[in-house]
Every structure is written in structure tokens, then in C-alpha cells.
Amino acid sequence: MSCRIGRAIAAAIGAGALLAACSTTPAGQQASGGATSAAPGAPQKVTLQLQWFTQGQFAGYFAAIDQGYYSEKGLDVTIKEGGVDIVPQTVLAQGQADYAIAWVPKALASREQGAGITDVAQVFQRSGTRQVSFADKGITSPAQFAGKKIGNWGFGNEFELFAGMTKAGLTPADVTLVQQQFDMQALLSGEIDAAQAMSYNEYAQVLEATNPATGQLYQPSDFSVVDWNTDGTAMLQDAIWANTEKLSDPAYADQTVRFIAASLKGWAYCRDNVEACRDIVVRAGSKLGASHQLWQVNEVNKLIWPSPAAGAGTIDPALWAQTVSVARTAVNADGQTVLTKDPDAQAYSNDYVTKAVEMLKAEGVDVVGASYAPQTVTLNPGGN
């Protein structure tokens, strides 16, 4: 799952955050695309804060360590694992990390409240959020949520759901909203009719469960899925965020370019080596099983590839505007929106990712993945 902590606990930094100890091997790197080369000698120490626990959602960053891509760029990267009490954009804004992975609307809410952070690379080009129901419920569109028990995590993760309902002419009063736990047990037990799920995590959990009617694992045909990308109310999710004030420092700006380049190279590796990245994540300490991680890496690749013609990580102004619109207009059951005003011009920048993409092109890295095709993954019981 992704970070599901919103403004209600935005001050919680969680002193007990787990660490996924990851370091690169010192090395220098010739830079291109406008970036200067790293100084010889010891590499620059960089800390990346994840928004959730170690899993395939972050495979590209672990791969960049495992394959030496960060060290090629003169960086010694430590990855800090996220968790329920970790707000990555706040960790970044308070100087406890150099970069953070966070969903765009949540990070923008923090920015609206004063956090000095900038989206410098939009890794996920599509939303992974879904609403899943048993097929026999006949729920194939938001309009059919009326009168049903609808699960959601809250904390700002529900705004795609409410935007979809609004578009279908429904209000929160037209459904029974259920505070959903971070799993699919309430759906499987029949306590709710449609559950919130990430395509790369919770949806796999229902396919890893045994159908009591057959004694076999559930199949995709047993479920109906509402995809907010198709509905037109999707919001941008995992992005690399940097410290806005520090970006005015040429050294940090250069480091940012190199960090983005190595990270995107890691994601390109995972696009072309799904099983290897599954193994990398498992070795890094994932608490979920191998088949679940293979599913995750495969599904996350679908959210990244193919990338825009300008290259992976490029921020599409139209998708950004859609995210802002949903964040400003979708009202939850408490009458709140994620944002109260449009973000300022420094909320995102394509300057750094453009240089990073140029650097990777010079190395012969495919930064678009136009011919990308996902694998077919077979899940095992419990995701093992």
C-alpha cells in the first residue's frame, strides 16, 4: 500500500521509523545534460524517505542501489523506510531527508501549510487506486455505489472516490461510508460492498485469498474494478520531492539531477528485469511474499511505462492540473477538500528531470519504454 496519512497527522514524524539500510559504493560519474560531474573522492551522502514499508512500489530505488546506479552518479544513498506514523514530505521539509517519495495531493496539502517542497520527478504517470467489489454485486461504475457500503482509508486517499461519485451525481449521503482497514478482509467477509485498493497491493491480496466455494484462489473474473484513470478523476501519486529552498543551491540542484537520473535508471532496470527487481526487494527486507512482490513490480511498471515522449519522470501539466482540480473540488463526508487554493509555481519543476533524462539518453538508456509490455504474474496463496 502507499502512504495513507493525511493532514490530520501531518505533524507526526514517527521517531520509530524503520530503516532499510542501503548504501552505494563510492564512485565518480561524468555528467551530461547540463549537470556538472561529482567531485572525486568520497561520494555525497543522500537520504531518501519512502512513504511506506519496503515493497515493490519502490523497487526502482532499491535497484538503483543494487545495480550501482547511484554510485555511478557519485551518490551514497540511504533509504529510510516509511510506516503508519511517517509523513515523508514532512520529514523532507524538516531536513531529516534529502528527498522523499509522496503522493502529489498530500504533498501539496503539506506545501499549502508551509512545507517547502517541490515535485522534481513524477515517477508514477497513472493512479494505482481502484475500488473493488465482487462481480455479483453488479458495481461497475461510481453511479452504482448508491445505497452500497463503500470502504475507504480516509486521510485524503478517498478524494478520487468522492470525485468519481460527484461526477456520477452522487453525494457522500447517497452511500454508507465505511472506514476501511489497510487490507481487504472487510470486502472478503461481506462487511463492505466495494473496497479501496491499490492495483499493486490490496487488489493482489484478494487474488491471493481462497474462494470458499471452489477451494481455489479467487480469479479476476470474480471481481469488478472501478479504475479512476478511466473515470477521469485520477490524481498523481508517487513523485520525487526535493527541498524547494535548497534547489537554489547549485550543488543541491546538481545532486538532484544525478539522483533523479540514477533513480529513473533503476526503474528502467525494473521494467526490463521484473524478476530481478522482485528479488532485490525481497532481499531488502519486504514483509510480503515473493509472488506478491513480483505482482507489485509488474503492476507498478504499468503506472510508469510507457512514459511521456519527453521521458520518464516528466510532469504532464494536464495531469497536474487534473490532480489540483480534484484536490480542490472533491469534498469528503466532512466537507473538506485536500487543497483550498491552487499551488504556486514552485510546487513542481521539469527542469531537473529534463536534465536527468538527457543524461540517461546519452548513456543509451530507454527513458520512454514505448514497447513496454507487462508480464502475466501467477500469485500464490498468501502471496508467498
N, C-alpha and C positions, 0 to 999 in steps of 0.2 A: 504494500500500500504506500501511498505517498504521505507527506506531512499533512496532517489534518487538524492543525492547531491554528486558530484564527486570532483576531484582535482581542478576544476575551481573555486570552492568556499570553498576549504578545510580550509581556514583560518577563515571562518565565524562561530562564536560560538553562535551568537544569544542571546543577553542579555535578550531577552524577552521570553526565553524558558518557556513553561508552566510546572508546577509541578503537578504530580499526588501524592498527599501526602499519603504516605503509611508507616506505622511503625509496627514493631512486638512487641510482649510482652516479656519483659526480661525473660530469662531462660537460664540455662546451658545445656550442652549436652556432654555426654560421646562420645569420638571419637574413631573410629577404622580405619583399613586400613592404618595405619602409621601416621595418623594425631593425634595431641595432642588435649586434651579437652580444651574448652574455660575456661578462668579464671572465677571463681564465681563472682557474683555481677552484675554490670551493663553490658548489652550486648555491643558488639562492634558496633559502628555506621558505616553503609556501604551505599554508594550511587551507584545506578545503572542508567546509562544513556541509554534510549531507542533510537532507530533510527527513530521512527515515533510516531504518536499520539497513545493514549490508544486504543487498539483494540485486537481482538483475537489472532493476531500474537504474542502477548506477554503474553498470558493467563497463562502460567506456572509460571511466576514470580509473577503475581498478586495472583495466587492460593497459592504459597508458603508463601505469607504474610497472606492471608485469613485463611489458614489452620494451621498456626503457625509453618511451617517447618523451616523458618529462625530462629525464636526464639528458637526452639529446638536445633539449632546449635550455640546458643549464639550470634546471629546477630540481629541488629535493622536496617532494610533495608528501605531506602527511594528511591522510583522510580522517576526519572526525565523524564518527557515526552519529546519526540522529536518533530520535526517540520521541515518546509522547510528550516529554517536557522540554523539547528543544524547538526553538523558533529560529531557523537558520539565518533569516535576514536580520534578526536582532543580534545574533551572535556576530554577524559581519559588521553591522553598524556600530557595535560596541568595541570593535577592534580585536575580537577574540578569534577571528579568522581572516584570511586574505580574500577568499572568495566563498560563495555559498550557492547551493542549488535550492531554488524555491519556485513555487508556482507564481505566475505573474500577478493575478489579482490579490493574493495575500501579501506579496512583497509590495505591491502598490499601496495597499492599505497601510502597511508599515511606513512607507515613504510619505504618505499623506499625513501621518502622525509625527513625522520629523526624522525618520531614518534616512541617512544619506547613502542611498544605494542606487545602482544603475544596472539595468539589464544589458549585458555586453555580448551575449550569445544566446539565441533562442534555440536550444537543442531540440526540444520536442516541438514539432510543427503542427501536431494534431493532438486533440484531447484524448486521454485514455479513459475518461469517465463514462460509465454506462449505467442504465437502470435495467435490472434483470428480473424476469418473472418466469414462472412455469408456463409452458406453452398453452396448457389447458385453461389458463386464466384469461386468455384472449386479449392480453395487453400488448399491443404492437406499436402504439403511438401515445404521446402525452395526453391526448384527448381522452384516452381510455383509462387514465388514472382516476377519473371522477368516481367517488364513492369507495375507493380502494384504500387499503393500508399501505402507505408508501414510506419506505425506510430511507433515512439519510443520516450522514455522520454529523451534520451541523458544522459549526466553526468556519463558515464561509465556503465549505465544499459543496453546499447544496444549491448554489446560485444558478448553475446550469439547469438543474431540475426546475427551479422556480421560473427561470426564463422560458424554459420549454412549456411549462404549464400556462404561463401568461400568454405566450404565443398561441396556445391552443384554446384560449378563452377561459381558463380555469384560474381560480384563486386558491390560496392555501386552505381556505374554509371548505373547498369542494372535495378535499381528501382527508383521510386520517393520517396525520404525520406521526411517524414512529422514530424515536431516537435509536438509531442502529448502532450496534457494537461493530468493532473493526473485524468482522468476519461475516459469514453467510449462514450462520446457524438459524437465525430468525426466519430466513427465507425457506430453508430446508425443513424447518419444523412447522411451517404454515402460519407463523405469527404475523408475517407481513406478506403482502401480495407482490410487491416489486422492491428489490433491494438495490442500493447503490453499490457499485463495484468498479474496480479498475480492470481494464481489459487484460492487464498483465499480472494481476494478482488475485483479487477476490473472484473474478469470473472463473479462473482456473480452479479455485477451491471447490466450486460446485461440481466441476467436471472430475474432480479427484474423489468425490463422495460416492458411496454406493447407493444405487437406486433399490430400495427395499422390495419393489415389485418385481425386479428382474435378478437381483443379486449381483448385477454388473455395475460398472461405473455409469453415472449419468452421461448422456451424449448431448452435443449442442442442440439436436432436434428436440430435446426435452424442454428447452427454454426459449423465450422470446427476449430480444435485446433491443433497447432503445439507445441509439448512438447519437450523442448531441452534435457531433460533426455533421451528420446527415440532417439533423433537425435545424441546424443553423444557429444554435445558441451555445456552441462550444467556446471555451476560454483557454488561452495559452497556459501551459503548465511548466514543466521543468526548464529552467533557464539558468545560465551562469550569471551571477550578480557580483558586481565589484563595488568598491568604496568610491562614491562619487567625488569626494574631496581629493582623495589620493590620485585619482585619474589625471589631475592637473600636474602631477609629478611625472616628468618624462621617464624616470626609471620604473615607476609602478605601471605606467601606461605600456612601456615596452614589455615588462614582465607579464602583463595581462594578455598582450598579443601572443606571446610564446605559450602561456598557459592555455589559452583557447586553442591554439594550433595543436598542441600535444593532446588535449582532450578530444578534439574532433578526430584526430588521427586514431585515438583509441576507439572511438565509436565506429570509424570506418573499418577498423580491425574486427570489431564485433559484428558488423554487418556481414563480413566475408568469412568469419570464423565463429559461428554461433556456439558450437560445442566447446571450443577452446575457452570462450568467454564464460560459458557456464561453469567450467572447471575453475577458472580464475576466481569467480565469485564464491564458489563453494570453499575454495582454499582460503579466501579472505575472511571466512567466518560466518557465512549465511546460516541462519537458523532454519531455513526451509530446504526441502529436499532437492535432489539433482534434477528430477524431471520437471519439478515446479520452476527451478531456475532456468532450465532450457526453454520452457514456455515463456518465462519473463523476458529473457533476452530476445527471443523471436518476436514477441509482441511489442516490446519497446522499439525494436528496429522498425516496425511498421509505423510508429509515431514519428520517426526521424527521416526515414528513406521512402521514396526518393525525396531529396531536399530541393529547395528552390534553385533555379538556374544559377543564381548568384553564389550558391554554395551552402553547405550545412551550417547551421547556427545563425543564418541571416534572419533578421527580424522583418517579417512581412507587415508593412504599415496597415494593410487592410485587416489582417488578423489581429493586430494590436488594437485597432480601432473597434473591432467587434468585441474583444475582451473588455475594453474600457466601457463600451456601451452596456454590455451585460452587467458589469460590475456596478454601474451607476443606476441602472433602471430595474434590475430584478430585485424584488422585495421579498424577504423571507417572512415567516409567520410572525416574527416580532416587529415587522415593519421596517427592518433595517436593510440597507444596501451595503455592498463592500466599500464603495467609494462615494464620496459626496461631491467631488469635483473632478474635472479632467486632470490627469497628471501633467507636470511641467515637462518642458522639452528635454531635460536631463534625465528623464526616467528611463530612456533607452538610447542606445547608440549603436549604429552599424560600423562605426569607424574601426573598432578593434577587430571585430570578426572579419571584416573585409581584408585587413592586412594579414590576419591569420590564414584565411583561405588562399590568398596569393602565395603565402609561404608554402602551404601544402601543395598547391598546384606546381610550384617549382620543384617539389620533391617527387612529383608524379603520383600524388595521392588523388584518388577519385573522390571529390568532395560533393558530388551530386547523387551518385548511385542511381542513375536513370534506368539501369537494367535490373535494379534490385527486385528479387522475388523472395517472399518469406518461405520458410520451411514448414513442413507438416510435423507437428510435435505430438507424440503419444504420451499422455500423462499416466502416471502410476498411482495406485491408491495412496491417498495422503500426500501425493507429490514426491514420494521417495524415488 
